[in-house]
Amino acid sequence: MSPAMLRARQPYFWKNAAMFALLGGISGSVYLYTYSFLMQDDFEDIPIPPVNDEQLAELQKEYAASKASK
């Protein structure tokens, strides 16, 4: 960059840096709040349907077949 370009950008550097910090802080705080809110959720109250041995064997075969095809 030429010295003239650097001099032209110099008055805006700290304003741009402050705006970047402000916008980054807002978006970072929203992200961290959302992440902490979602980590509080537990799924212990959701019932898991029982699976008999025949269905389990069939699901294991499907899983093995899908792994082999990849």
CHARMM internal coordinates of N, CA and C (Angstrom, degrees):
IC EDIT
DIST 1 N 1 CA 1.4416
DIST 1 CA 1 C 1.5275
ANGL 1 N 1 CA 1 C 108.99
DIST 1 C 2 N 1.2718
ANGL 1 CA 1 C 2 N 114.93
DIHE 1 N 1 CA 1 C 2 N 142.87
DIST 2 N 2 CA 1.4579
ANGL 1 C 2 N 2 CA 119.32
DIHE 1 CA 1 C 2 N 2 CA -177.91
DIST 2 CA 2 C 1.5342
ANGL 2 N 2 CA 2 C 109.77
DIHE 1 C 2 N 2 CA 2 C -77.40
DIST 2 C 3 N 1.3299
ANGL 2 CA 2 C 3 N 116.42
DIHE 2 N 2 CA 2 C 3 N 157.50
DIST 3 N 3 CA 1.4745
ANGL 2 C 3 N 3 CA 119.49
DIHE 2 CA 2 C 3 N 3 CA 177.74
DIST 3 CA 3 C 1.5286
ANGL 3 N 3 CA 3 C 112.68
DIHE 2 C 3 N 3 CA 3 C -59.73
DIST 3 C 4 N 1.3228
ANGL 3 CA 3 C 4 N 117.39
DIHE 3 N 3 CA 3 C 4 N -33.53
DIST 4 N 4 CA 1.4650
ANGL 3 C 4 N 4 CA 120.11
DIHE 3 CA 3 C 4 N 4 CA 179.38
DIST 4 CA 4 C 1.5280
ANGL 4 N 4 CA 4 C 110.62
DIHE 3 C 4 N 4 CA 4 C -66.78
DIST 4 C 5 N 1.3261
ANGL 4 CA 4 C 5 N 117.25
DIHE 4 N 4 CA 4 C 5 N -38.63
DIST 5 N 5 CA 1.4589
ANGL 4 C 5 N 5 CA 121.17
DIHE 4 CA 4 C 5 N 5 CA 178.39
DIST 5 CA 5 C 1.5305
ANGL 5 N 5 CA 5 C 110.73
DIHE 4 C 5 N 5 CA 5 C -66.42
DIST 5 C 6 N 1.3115
ANGL 5 CA 5 C 6 N 116.27
DIHE 5 N 5 CA 5 C 6 N -40.19
DIST 6 N 6 CA 1.4697
ANGL 5 C 6 N 6 CA 120.12
DIHE 5 CA 5 C 6 N 6 CA 177.66
DIST 6 CA 6 C 1.5284
ANGL 6 N 6 CA 6 C 111.09
DIHE 5 C 6 N 6 CA 6 C -63.48
DIST 6 C 7 N 1.3373
ANGL 6 CA 6 C 7 N 116.95
DIHE 6 N 6 CA 6 C 7 N -42.43
DIST 7 N 7 CA 1.4693
ANGL 6 C 7 N 7 CA 120.10
DIHE 6 CA 6 C 7 N 7 CA 178.13
DIST 7 CA 7 C 1.5192
ANGL 7 N 7 CA 7 C 111.41
DIHE 6 C 7 N 7 CA 7 C -65.33
DIST 7 C 8 N 1.3286
ANGL 7 CA 7 C 8 N 117.98
DIHE 7 N 7 CA 7 C 8 N -34.64
DIST 8 N 8 CA 1.4625
ANGL 7 C 8 N 8 CA 121.13
DIHE 7 CA 7 C 8 N 8 CA -179.67
DIST 8 CA 8 C 1.5247
ANGL 8 N 8 CA 8 C 111.03
DIHE 7 C 8 N 8 CA 8 C -70.34
DIST 8 C 9 N 1.3175
ANGL 8 CA 8 C 9 N 117.39
DIHE 8 N 8 CA 8 C 9 N -32.77
DIST 9 N 9 CA 1.4608
ANGL 8 C 9 N 9 CA 120.58
DIHE 8 CA 8 C 9 N 9 CA -178.88
DIST 9 CA 9 C 1.5309
ANGL 9 N 9 CA 9 C 113.47
DIHE 8 C 9 N 9 CA 9 C -86.94
DIST 9 C 10 N 1.2931
ANGL 9 CA 9 C 10 N 117.52
DIHE 9 N 9 CA 9 C 10 N -16.10
DIST 10 N 10 CA 1.4627
ANGL 9 C 10 N 10 CA 121.67
DIHE 9 CA 9 C 10 N 10 CA -174.04
DIST 10 CA 10 C 1.5366
ANGL 10 N 10 CA 10 C 114.46
DIHE 9 C 10 N 10 CA 10 C -56.74
DIST 10 C 11 N 1.3268
ANGL 10 CA 10 C 11 N 121.65
DIHE 10 N 10 CA 10 C 11 N -42.30
DIST 11 N 11 CA 1.4711
ANGL 10 C 11 N 11 CA 120.01
DIHE 10 CA 10 C 11 N 11 CA -178.32
DIST 11 CA 11 C 1.5234
ANGL 11 N 11 CA 11 C 113.34
DIHE 10 C 11 N 11 CA 11 C -66.52
DIST 11 C 12 N 1.3089
ANGL 11 CA 11 C 12 N 117.58
DIHE 11 N 11 CA 11 C 12 N -21.25
DIST 12 N 12 CA 1.4610
ANGL 11 C 12 N 12 CA 120.45
DIHE 11 CA 11 C 12 N 12 CA -175.73
DIST 12 CA 12 C 1.5275
ANGL 12 N 12 CA 12 C 113.54
DIHE 11 C 12 N 12 CA 12 C -97.41
DIST 12 C 13 N 1.3242
ANGL 12 CA 12 C 13 N 118.00
DIHE 12 N 12 CA 12 C 13 N -6.07
DIST 13 N 13 CA 1.4583
ANGL 12 C 13 N 13 CA 120.71
DIHE 12 CA 12 C 13 N 13 CA -173.99
DIST 13 CA 13 C 1.5239
ANGL 13 N 13 CA 13 C 111.98
DIHE 12 C 13 N 13 CA 13 C -60.96
DIST 13 C 14 N 1.3168
ANGL 13 CA 13 C 14 N 118.58
DIHE 13 N 13 CA 13 C 14 N -51.90
DIST 14 N 14 CA 1.4730
ANGL 13 C 14 N 14 CA 120.75
DIHE 13 CA 13 C 14 N 14 CA -175.47
DIST 14 CA 14 C 1.5190
ANGL 14 N 14 CA 14 C 111.68
DIHE 13 C 14 N 14 CA 14 C -70.81
DIST 14 C 15 N 1.3347
ANGL 14 CA 14 C 15 N 116.80
DIHE 14 N 14 CA 14 C 15 N -33.75
DIST 15 N 15 CA 1.4698
ANGL 14 C 15 N 15 CA 119.24
DIHE 14 CA 14 C 15 N 15 CA 175.70
DIST 15 CA 15 C 1.5207
ANGL 15 N 15 CA 15 C 110.60
DIHE 14 C 15 N 15 CA 15 C -64.74
DIST 15 C 16 N 1.3287
ANGL 15 CA 15 C 16 N 116.16
DIHE 15 N 15 CA 15 C 16 N -43.65
DIST 16 N 16 CA 1.4601
ANGL 15 C 16 N 16 CA 120.19
DIHE 15 CA 15 C 16 N 16 CA 178.68
DIST 16 CA 16 C 1.5280
ANGL 16 N 16 CA 16 C 110.94
DIHE 15 C 16 N 16 CA 16 C -66.11
DIST 16 C 17 N 1.3250
ANGL 16 CA 16 C 17 N 117.40
DIHE 16 N 16 CA 16 C 17 N -39.58
DIST 17 N 17 CA 1.4593
ANGL 16 C 17 N 17 CA 120.55
DIHE 16 CA 16 C 17 N 17 CA 179.27
DIST 17 CA 17 C 1.5293
ANGL 17 N 17 CA 17 C 110.81
DIHE 16 C 17 N 17 CA 17 C -65.46
DIST 17 C 18 N 1.3314
ANGL 17 CA 17 C 18 N 116.95
DIHE 17 N 17 CA 17 C 18 N -39.98
DIST 18 N 18 CA 1.4599
ANGL 17 C 18 N 18 CA 120.31
DIHE 17 CA 17 C 18 N 18 CA 178.69
DIST 18 CA 18 C 1.5239
ANGL 18 N 18 CA 18 C 111.11
DIHE 17 C 18 N 18 CA 18 C -67.07
DIST 18 C 19 N 1.3126
ANGL 18 CA 18 C 19 N 117.68
DIHE 18 N 18 CA 18 C 19 N -40.85
DIST 19 N 19 CA 1.4639
ANGL 18 C 19 N 19 CA 121.17
DIHE 18 CA 18 C 19 N 19 CA 178.56
DIST 19 CA 19 C 1.5257
ANGL 19 N 19 CA 19 C 110.63
DIHE 18 C 19 N 19 CA 19 C -66.27
DIST 19 C 20 N 1.3199
ANGL 19 CA 19 C 20 N 116.79
DIHE 19 N 19 CA 19 C 20 N -38.79
DIST 20 N 20 CA 1.4628
ANGL 19 C 20 N 20 CA 120.84
DIHE 19 CA 19 C 20 N 20 CA 176.46
DIST 20 CA 20 C 1.5224
ANGL 20 N 20 CA 20 C 110.65
DIHE 19 C 20 N 20 CA 20 C -62.49
DIST 20 C 21 N 1.3254
ANGL 20 CA 20 C 21 N 116.82
DIHE 20 N 20 CA 20 C 21 N -44.10
DIST 21 N 21 CA 1.4672
ANGL 20 C 21 N 21 CA 120.50
DIHE 20 CA 20 C 21 N 21 CA 178.84
DIST 21 CA 21 C 1.5294
ANGL 21 N 21 CA 21 C 110.64
DIHE 20 C 21 N 21 CA 21 C -64.28
DIST 21 C 22 N 1.3205
ANGL 21 CA 21 C 22 N 117.68
DIHE 21 N 21 CA 21 C 22 N -40.57
DIST 22 N 22 CA 1.4593
ANGL 21 C 22 N 22 CA 121.37
DIHE 21 CA 21 C 22 N 22 CA 179.63
DIST 22 CA 22 C 1.5242
ANGL 22 N 22 CA 22 C 111.51
DIHE 21 C 22 N 22 CA 22 C -64.65
DIST 22 C 23 N 1.3203
ANGL 22 CA 22 C 23 N 116.88
DIHE 22 N 22 CA 22 C 23 N -50.39
DIST 23 N 23 CA 1.4623
ANGL 22 C 23 N 23 CA 120.35
DIHE 22 CA 22 C 23 N 23 CA -179.56
DIST 23 CA 23 C 1.5270
ANGL 23 N 23 CA 23 C 111.80
DIHE 22 C 23 N 23 CA 23 C -66.77
DIST 23 C 24 N 1.3252
ANGL 23 CA 23 C 24 N 116.46
DIHE 23 N 23 CA 23 C 24 N -38.06
DIST 24 N 24 CA 1.4619
ANGL 23 C 24 N 24 CA 119.94
DIHE 23 CA 23 C 24 N 24 CA 176.71
DIST 24 CA 24 C 1.5205
ANGL 24 N 24 CA 24 C 111.71
DIHE 23 C 24 N 24 CA 24 C -66.34
DIST 24 C 25 N 1.3365
ANGL 24 CA 24 C 25 N 116.67
DIHE 24 N 24 CA 24 C 25 N -37.09
DIST 25 N 25 CA 1.4576
ANGL 24 C 25 N 25 CA 120.47
DIHE 24 CA 24 C 25 N 25 CA 177.67
DIST 25 CA 25 C 1.5178
ANGL 25 N 25 CA 25 C 112.33
DIHE 24 C 25 N 25 CA 25 C -67.04
DIST 25 C 26 N 1.3192
ANGL 25 CA 25 C 26 N 116.34
DIHE 25 N 25 CA 25 C 26 N -40.77
DIST 26 N 26 CA 1.4680
ANGL 25 C 26 N 26 CA 119.83
DIHE 25 CA 25 C 26 N 26 CA 179.09
DIST 26 CA 26 C 1.5307
ANGL 26 N 26 CA 26 C 110.62
DIHE 25 C 26 N 26 CA 26 C -65.33
DIST 26 C 27 N 1.3285
ANGL 26 CA 26 C 27 N 116.53
DIHE 26 N 26 CA 26 C 27 N -49.41
DIST 27 N 27 CA 1.4636
ANGL 26 C 27 N 27 CA 118.89
DIHE 26 CA 26 C 27 N 27 CA -178.75
DIST 27 CA 27 C 1.5224
ANGL 27 N 27 CA 27 C 111.23
DIHE 26 C 27 N 27 CA 27 C -67.35
DIST 27 C 28 N 1.3144
ANGL 27 CA 27 C 28 N 118.27
DIHE 27 N 27 CA 27 C 28 N -36.45
DIST 28 N 28 CA 1.4647
ANGL 27 C 28 N 28 CA 120.71
DIHE 27 CA 27 C 28 N 28 CA 176.83
DIST 28 CA 28 C 1.5098
ANGL 28 N 28 CA 28 C 112.59
DIHE 27 C 28 N 28 CA 28 C -66.09
DIST 28 C 29 N 1.3347
ANGL 28 CA 28 C 29 N 117.01
DIHE 28 N 28 CA 28 C 29 N -39.35
DIST 29 N 29 CA 1.4664
ANGL 28 C 29 N 29 CA 119.30
DIHE 28 CA 28 C 29 N 29 CA 179.56
DIST 29 CA 29 C 1.5306
ANGL 29 N 29 CA 29 C 111.03
DIHE 28 C 29 N 29 CA 29 C -69.34
DIST 29 C 30 N 1.3332
ANGL 29 CA 29 C 30 N 117.75
DIHE 29 N 29 CA 29 C 30 N -36.95
DIST 30 N 30 CA 1.4651
ANGL 29 C 30 N 30 CA 120.27
DIHE 29 CA 29 C 30 N 30 CA 176.03
DIST 30 CA 30 C 1.5208
ANGL 30 N 30 CA 30 C 109.76
DIHE 29 C 30 N 30 CA 30 C -63.98
DIST 30 C 31 N 1.3179
ANGL 30 CA 30 C 31 N 117.53
DIHE 30 N 30 CA 30 C 31 N -42.80
DIST 31 N 31 CA 1.4614
ANGL 30 C 31 N 31 CA 121.36
DIHE 30 CA 30 C 31 N 31 CA 178.77
DIST 31 CA 31 C 1.5268
ANGL 31 N 31 CA 31 C 110.92
DIHE 30 C 31 N 31 CA 31 C -62.48
DIST 31 C 32 N 1.3172
ANGL 31 CA 31 C 32 N 117.82
DIHE 31 N 31 CA 31 C 32 N -47.33
DIST 32 N 32 CA 1.4608
ANGL 31 C 32 N 32 CA 120.84
DIHE 31 CA 31 C 32 N 32 CA -178.84
DIST 32 CA 32 C 1.5277
ANGL 32 N 32 CA 32 C 111.81
DIHE 31 C 32 N 32 CA 32 C -66.08
DIST 32 C 33 N 1.3319
ANGL 32 CA 32 C 33 N 118.06
DIHE 32 N 32 CA 32 C 33 N -38.67
DIST 33 N 33 CA 1.4592
ANGL 32 C 33 N 33 CA 120.80
DIHE 32 CA 32 C 33 N 33 CA 177.25
DIST 33 CA 33 C 1.5277
ANGL 33 N 33 CA 33 C 110.30
DIHE 32 C 33 N 33 CA 33 C -63.22
DIST 33 C 34 N 1.3306
ANGL 33 CA 33 C 34 N 116.54
DIHE 33 N 33 CA 33 C 34 N -44.98
DIST 34 N 34 CA 1.4579
ANGL 33 C 34 N 34 CA 120.30
DIHE 33 CA 33 C 34 N 34 CA -179.80
DIST 34 CA 34 C 1.5232
ANGL 34 N 34 CA 34 C 110.53
DIHE 33 C 34 N 34 CA 34 C -64.00
DIST 34 C 35 N 1.3079
ANGL 34 CA 34 C 35 N 117.29
DIHE 34 N 34 CA 34 C 35 N -42.69
DIST 35 N 35 CA 1.4622
ANGL 34 C 35 N 35 CA 121.00
DIHE 34 CA 34 C 35 N 35 CA 179.69
DIST 35 CA 35 C 1.5267
ANGL 35 N 35 CA 35 C 110.77
DIHE 34 C 35 N 35 CA 35 C -63.29
DIST 35 C 36 N 1.3199
ANGL 35 CA 35 C 36 N 117.55
DIHE 35 N 35 CA 35 C 36 N -44.46
DIST 36 N 36 CA 1.4640
ANGL 35 C 36 N 36 CA 119.74
DIHE 35 CA 35 C 36 N 36 CA -179.54
DIST 36 CA 36 C 1.5264
ANGL 36 N 36 CA 36 C 111.07
DIHE 35 C 36 N 36 CA 36 C -68.11
DIST 36 C 37 N 1.3285
ANGL 36 CA 36 C 37 N 117.74
DIHE 36 N 36 CA 36 C 37 N -34.30
DIST 37 N 37 CA 1.4637
ANGL 36 C 37 N 37 CA 121.14
DIHE 36 CA 36 C 37 N 37 CA 178.00
DIST 37 CA 37 C 1.5225
ANGL 37 N 37 CA 37 C 110.86
DIHE 36 C 37 N 37 CA 37 C -67.01
DIST 37 C 38 N 1.3277
ANGL 37 CA 37 C 38 N 116.91
DIHE 37 N 37 CA 37 C 38 N -41.19
DIST 38 N 38 CA 1.4571
ANGL 37 C 38 N 38 CA 120.01
DIHE 37 CA 37 C 38 N 38 CA -178.50
DIST 38 CA 38 C 1.5215
ANGL 38 N 38 CA 38 C 112.15
DIHE 37 C 38 N 38 CA 38 C -73.55
DIST 38 C 39 N 1.3101
ANGL 38 CA 38 C 39 N 118.72
DIHE 38 N 38 CA 38 C 39 N -26.80
DIST 39 N 39 CA 1.4561
ANGL 38 C 39 N 39 CA 120.58
DIHE 38 CA 38 C 39 N 39 CA 179.40
DIST 39 CA 39 C 1.5339
ANGL 39 N 39 CA 39 C 111.98
DIHE 38 C 39 N 39 CA 39 C -74.86
DIST 39 C 40 N 1.3194
ANGL 39 CA 39 C 40 N 118.76
DIHE 39 N 39 CA 39 C 40 N -13.73
DIST 40 N 40 CA 1.4573
ANGL 39 C 40 N 40 CA 121.90
DIHE 39 CA 39 C 40 N 40 CA 178.83
DIST 40 CA 40 C 1.5253
ANGL 40 N 40 CA 40 C 111.21
DIHE 39 C 40 N 40 CA 40 C -78.03
DIST 40 C 41 N 1.3071
ANGL 40 CA 40 C 41 N 117.96
DIHE 40 N 40 CA 40 C 41 N -18.49
DIST 41 N 41 CA 1.4523
ANGL 40 C 41 N 41 CA 121.69
DIHE 40 CA 40 C 41 N 41 CA -175.00
DIST 41 CA 41 C 1.5212
ANGL 41 N 41 CA 41 C 109.86
DIHE 40 C 41 N 41 CA 41 C -76.16
DIST 41 C 42 N 1.3166
ANGL 41 CA 41 C 42 N 116.09
DIHE 41 N 41 CA 41 C 42 N 133.88
DIST 42 N 42 CA 1.4549
ANGL 41 C 42 N 42 CA 120.59
DIHE 41 CA 41 C 42 N 42 CA 172.46
DIST 42 CA 42 C 1.5232
ANGL 42 N 42 CA 42 C 108.10
DIHE 41 C 42 N 42 CA 42 C -124.98
DIST 42 C 43 N 1.2868
ANGL 42 CA 42 C 43 N 115.27
DIHE 42 N 42 CA 42 C 43 N 153.62
DIST 43 N 43 CA 1.4522
ANGL 42 C 43 N 43 CA 120.27
DIHE 42 CA 42 C 43 N 43 CA -174.31
DIST 43 CA 43 C 1.5212
ANGL 43 N 43 CA 43 C 111.37
DIHE 42 C 43 N 43 CA 43 C -111.46
DIST 43 C 44 N 1.3151
ANGL 43 CA 43 C 44 N 116.87
DIHE 43 N 43 CA 43 C 44 N 29.29
DIST 44 N 44 CA 1.4561
ANGL 43 C 44 N 44 CA 120.52
DIHE 43 CA 43 C 44 N 44 CA -179.48
DIST 44 CA 44 C 1.5218
ANGL 44 N 44 CA 44 C 112.70
DIHE 43 C 44 N 44 CA 44 C -70.89
DIST 44 C 45 N 1.3170
ANGL 44 CA 44 C 45 N 118.10
DIHE 44 N 44 CA 44 C 45 N -23.86
DIST 45 N 45 CA 1.4586
ANGL 44 C 45 N 45 CA 120.96
DIHE 44 CA 44 C 45 N 45 CA -178.14
DIST 45 CA 45 C 1.5348
ANGL 45 N 45 CA 45 C 112.78
DIHE 44 C 45 N 45 CA 45 C -83.52
DIST 45 C 46 N 1.3329
ANGL 45 CA 45 C 46 N 117.79
DIHE 45 N 45 CA 45 C 46 N -4.71
DIST 46 N 46 CA 1.4599
ANGL 45 C 46 N 46 CA 121.02
DIHE 45 CA 45 C 46 N 46 CA 179.61
DIST 46 CA 46 C 1.5280
ANGL 46 N 46 CA 46 C 108.03
DIHE 45 C 46 N 46 CA 46 C -90.39
DIST 46 C 47 N 1.3162
ANGL 46 CA 46 C 47 N 117.27
DIHE 46 N 46 CA 46 C 47 N 121.17
DIST 47 N 47 CA 1.4679
ANGL 46 C 47 N 47 CA 118.84
DIHE 46 CA 46 C 47 N 47 CA -178.35
DIST 47 CA 47 C 1.5273
ANGL 47 N 47 CA 47 C 111.41
DIHE 46 C 47 N 47 CA 47 C -72.39
DIST 47 C 48 N 1.3145
ANGL 47 CA 47 C 48 N 115.47
DIHE 47 N 47 CA 47 C 48 N 143.48
DIST 48 N 48 CA 1.4521
ANGL 47 C 48 N 48 CA 121.91
DIHE 47 CA 47 C 48 N 48 CA 176.78
DIST 48 CA 48 C 1.5171
ANGL 48 N 48 CA 48 C 107.34
DIHE 47 C 48 N 48 CA 48 C -100.36
DIST 48 C 49 N 1.3176
ANGL 48 CA 48 C 49 N 117.80
DIHE 48 N 48 CA 48 C 49 N 123.70
DIST 49 N 49 CA 1.4651
ANGL 48 C 49 N 49 CA 118.80
DIHE 48 CA 48 C 49 N 49 CA -177.80
DIST 49 CA 49 C 1.5312
ANGL 49 N 49 CA 49 C 110.41
DIHE 48 C 49 N 49 CA 49 C -68.10
DIST 49 C 50 N 1.3223
ANGL 49 CA 49 C 50 N 116.74
DIHE 49 N 49 CA 49 C 50 N 143.33
DIST 50 N 50 CA 1.4686
ANGL 49 C 50 N 50 CA 118.84
DIHE 49 CA 49 C 50 N 50 CA 179.61
DIST 50 CA 50 C 1.5281
ANGL 50 N 50 CA 50 C 110.85
DIHE 49 C 50 N 50 CA 50 C -70.56
DIST 50 C 51 N 1.3167
ANGL 50 CA 50 C 51 N 116.21
DIHE 50 N 50 CA 50 C 51 N 145.66
DIST 51 N 51 CA 1.4541
ANGL 50 C 51 N 51 CA 122.71
DIHE 50 CA 50 C 51 N 51 CA -179.95
DIST 51 CA 51 C 1.5235
ANGL 51 N 51 CA 51 C 106.96
DIHE 50 C 51 N 51 CA 51 C -122.38
DIST 51 C 52 N 1.3274
ANGL 51 CA 51 C 52 N 116.08
DIHE 51 N 51 CA 51 C 52 N 126.56
DIST 52 N 52 CA 1.4659
ANGL 51 C 52 N 52 CA 117.85
DIHE 51 CA 51 C 52 N 52 CA 178.69
DIST 52 CA 52 C 1.5307
ANGL 52 N 52 CA 52 C 109.68
DIHE 51 C 52 N 52 CA 52 C -81.85
DIST 52 C 53 N 1.3205
ANGL 52 CA 52 C 53 N 116.88
DIHE 52 N 52 CA 52 C 53 N 172.81
DIST 53 N 53 CA 1.4598
ANGL 52 C 53 N 53 CA 121.60
DIHE 52 CA 52 C 53 N 53 CA -173.69
DIST 53 CA 53 C 1.5232
ANGL 53 N 53 CA 53 C 112.85
DIHE 52 C 53 N 53 CA 53 C -65.04
DIST 53 C 54 N 1.3236
ANGL 53 CA 53 C 54 N 117.72
DIHE 53 N 53 CA 53 C 54 N -34.46
DIST 54 N 54 CA 1.4667
ANGL 53 C 54 N 54 CA 120.50
DIHE 53 CA 53 C 54 N 54 CA 179.86
DIST 54 CA 54 C 1.5250
ANGL 54 N 54 CA 54 C 111.11
DIHE 53 C 54 N 54 CA 54 C -66.47
DIST 54 C 55 N 1.3195
ANGL 54 CA 54 C 55 N 116.01
DIHE 54 N 54 CA 54 C 55 N -44.58
DIST 55 N 55 CA 1.4657
ANGL 54 C 55 N 55 CA 119.80
DIHE 54 CA 54 C 55 N 55 CA 178.98
DIST 55 CA 55 C 1.5273
ANGL 55 N 55 CA 55 C 110.52
DIHE 54 C 55 N 55 CA 55 C -65.82
DIST 55 C 56 N 1.3335
ANGL 55 CA 55 C 56 N 116.63
DIHE 55 N 55 CA 55 C 56 N -37.85
DIST 56 N 56 CA 1.4587
ANGL 55 C 56 N 56 CA 120.35
DIHE 55 CA 55 C 56 N 56 CA 179.74
DIST 56 CA 56 C 1.5267
ANGL 56 N 56 CA 56 C 110.54
DIHE 55 C 56 N 56 CA 56 C -64.32
DIST 56 C 57 N 1.3213
ANGL 56 CA 56 C 57 N 117.46
DIHE 56 N 56 CA 56 C 57 N -42.74
DIST 57 N 57 CA 1.4668
ANGL 56 C 57 N 57 CA 120.86
DIHE 56 CA 56 C 57 N 57 CA 178.55
DIST 57 CA 57 C 1.5235
ANGL 57 N 57 CA 57 C 110.56
DIHE 56 C 57 N 57 CA 57 C -63.48
DIST 57 C 58 N 1.3223
ANGL 57 CA 57 C 58 N 117.26
DIHE 57 N 57 CA 57 C 58 N -40.75
DIST 58 N 58 CA 1.4578
ANGL 57 C 58 N 58 CA 120.90
DIHE 57 CA 57 C 58 N 58 CA 178.66
DIST 58 CA 58 C 1.5258
ANGL 58 N 58 CA 58 C 111.18
DIHE 57 C 58 N 58 CA 58 C -64.43
DIST 58 C 59 N 1.3163
ANGL 58 CA 58 C 59 N 117.68
DIHE 58 N 58 CA 58 C 59 N -42.76
DIST 59 N 59 CA 1.4651
ANGL 58 C 59 N 59 CA 121.43
DIHE 58 CA 58 C 59 N 59 CA 178.36
DIST 59 CA 59 C 1.5211
ANGL 59 N 59 CA 59 C 111.17
DIHE 58 C 59 N 59 CA 59 C -64.97
DIST 59 C 60 N 1.3325
ANGL 59 CA 59 C 60 N 117.46
DIHE 59 N 59 CA 59 C 60 N -37.60
DIST 60 N 60 CA 1.4625
ANGL 59 C 60 N 60 CA 120.31
DIHE 59 CA 59 C 60 N 60 CA 178.46
DIST 60 CA 60 C 1.5274
ANGL 60 N 60 CA 60 C 110.78
DIHE 59 C 60 N 60 CA 60 C -66.23
DIST 60 C 61 N 1.3209
ANGL 60 CA 60 C 61 N 117.64
DIHE 60 N 60 CA 60 C 61 N -37.89
DIST 61 N 61 CA 1.4658
ANGL 60 C 61 N 61 CA 121.40
DIHE 60 CA 60 C 61 N 61 CA 177.60
DIST 61 CA 61 C 1.5195
ANGL 61 N 61 CA 61 C 110.02
DIHE 60 C 61 N 61 CA 61 C -65.27
DIST 61 C 62 N 1.3284
ANGL 61 CA 61 C 62 N 118.03
DIHE 61 N 61 CA 61 C 62 N -43.13
DIST 62 N 62 CA 1.4684
ANGL 61 C 62 N 62 CA 121.50
DIHE 61 CA 61 C 62 N 62 CA 178.53
DIST 62 CA 62 C 1.5223
ANGL 62 N 62 CA 62 C 110.81
DIHE 61 C 62 N 62 CA 62 C -63.18
DIST 62 C 63 N 1.3389
ANGL 62 CA 62 C 63 N 115.93
DIHE 62 N 62 CA 62 C 63 N -40.62
DIST 63 N 63 CA 1.4623
ANGL 62 C 63 N 63 CA 119.86
DIHE 62 CA 62 C 63 N 63 CA 179.56
DIST 63 CA 63 C 1.5240
ANGL 63 N 63 CA 63 C 110.49
DIHE 62 C 63 N 63 CA 63 C -65.41
DIST 63 C 64 N 1.3272
ANGL 63 CA 63 C 64 N 117.28
DIHE 63 N 63 CA 63 C 64 N -43.78
DIST 64 N 64 CA 1.4683
ANGL 63 C 64 N 64 CA 120.71
DIHE 63 CA 63 C 64 N 64 CA 179.27
DIST 64 CA 64 C 1.5189
ANGL 64 N 64 CA 64 C 110.70
DIHE 63 C 64 N 64 CA 64 C -64.41
DIST 64 C 65 N 1.3177
ANGL 64 CA 64 C 65 N 117.60
DIHE 64 N 64 CA 64 C 65 N -38.15
DIST 65 N 65 CA 1.4585
ANGL 64 C 65 N 65 CA 120.79
DIHE 64 CA 64 C 65 N 65 CA 178.66
DIST 65 CA 65 C 1.5341
ANGL 65 N 65 CA 65 C 111.06
DIHE 64 C 65 N 65 CA 65 C -66.99
DIST 65 C 66 N 1.3026
ANGL 65 CA 65 C 66 N 117.04
DIHE 65 N 65 CA 65 C 66 N -38.81
DIST 66 N 66 CA 1.4661
ANGL 65 C 66 N 66 CA 119.10
DIHE 65 CA 65 C 66 N 66 CA 179.64
DIST 66 CA 66 C 1.5276
ANGL 66 N 66 CA 66 C 110.73
DIHE 65 C 66 N 66 CA 66 C -70.27
DIST 66 C 67 N 1.3260
ANGL 66 CA 66 C 67 N 117.70
DIHE 66 N 66 CA 66 C 67 N -34.25
DIST 67 N 67 CA 1.4642
ANGL 66 C 67 N 67 CA 120.40
DIHE 66 CA 66 C 67 N 67 CA 177.43
DIST 67 CA 67 C 1.5285
ANGL 67 N 67 CA 67 C 110.90
DIHE 66 C 67 N 67 CA 67 C -69.44
DIST 67 C 68 N 1.3301
ANGL 67 CA 67 C 68 N 116.45
DIHE 67 N 67 CA 67 C 68 N -36.89
DIST 68 N 68 CA 1.4707
ANGL 67 C 68 N 68 CA 120.52
DIHE 67 CA 67 C 68 N 68 CA -178.53
DIST 68 CA 68 C 1.5288
ANGL 68 N 68 CA 68 C 110.70
DIHE 67 C 68 N 68 CA 68 C -70.47
DIST 68 C 69 N 1.3275
ANGL 68 CA 68 C 69 N 118.32
DIHE 68 N 68 CA 68 C 69 N -30.55
DIST 69 N 69 CA 1.4571
ANGL 68 C 69 N 69 CA 120.98
DIHE 68 CA 68 C 69 N 69 CA -178.22
DIST 69 CA 69 C 1.5159
ANGL 69 N 69 CA 69 C 112.70
DIHE 68 C 69 N 69 CA 69 C -77.50
DIST 69 C 70 N 1.3145
ANGL 69 CA 69 C 70 N 118.51
DIHE 69 N 69 CA 69 C 70 N -16.24
DIST 70 N 70 CA 1.4816
ANGL 69 C 70 N 70 CA 121.07
DIHE 69 CA 69 C 70 N 70 CA -179.27
DIST 70 CA 70 C 1.4691
ANGL 70 N 70 CA 70 C 112.41
DIHE 69 C 70 N 70 CA 70 C -83.92
END
COOR INIT
IC SEED 1 N 1 CA 1 C
IC BUILD
